[in-house]
């Protein structure tokens, strides 16, 4: 993979470093503005500090899985680009899927088949152009969408509150997302070119771990676990897949 020396060039590190430095500065600006706004509306300083601490804790565990994703992508797409894609608005599931689709469209067997910078640039362009859809939709439609999401539920004739558009939209998006990924995982298990059952195994382990957390949170009133359930289910599932791979290798 001679192209990796170019993909890991110092200029790429500099560009990515500038972009991420800007993002970090903006995070601190919003943090300070939010803290001041909380004080102005009468929120207790201790409560605000507790919220900041719990938010920081919540981001710690997911960041480990993101770091693992950077490591996984860097072997084929280089460190700077992988670092950028997973540090701003990218997600490992999206990045891997789109990168694999682009690589297949180029006639490659997968990301490991990349041979030159032309193929790398094409794959990077497809990944970047694809993720821009969310940003464009936010610019033009987010305000109207948030208005519908935050609309108050209507009361039925019986006096009970009907679910709002936001409730239905969130449920539909969640079901659609699960169906898309689980369907692709089942498809990969079918005999053929891939015959890969590892993604489905990983998803099942993650679901079981999440179910255990939900039981503890809902039935045992262990609310503190809410901040760790998603990250823990991801890490346990990833670890289980690694262990299984080592066993069958």
Secondary structure, DSSP 8 states (H G I E B T S, - for coil): -THHHHHT-HHHHHHHHHHHHHHHHHHHHHHHHHHHHHHHTT--HHHHHHHHHHHHHHHHHHHHHHHHHHHHHHHHH-HHHHHHHTTTT--HHHHHHHHHHHHHHTT-SSGGG--SHHHHHHHHHHHHHHHHHHHHHHHHHHHHHHHHHT----B-TTS-B---HHHHHHHHHHHHHHHHHHHHHHHHHSTTTT---HHHHHHHHHHHHHHHHHHHHHTS--GGGGGTHHHHHHHHHHHHHHHHHHHH-
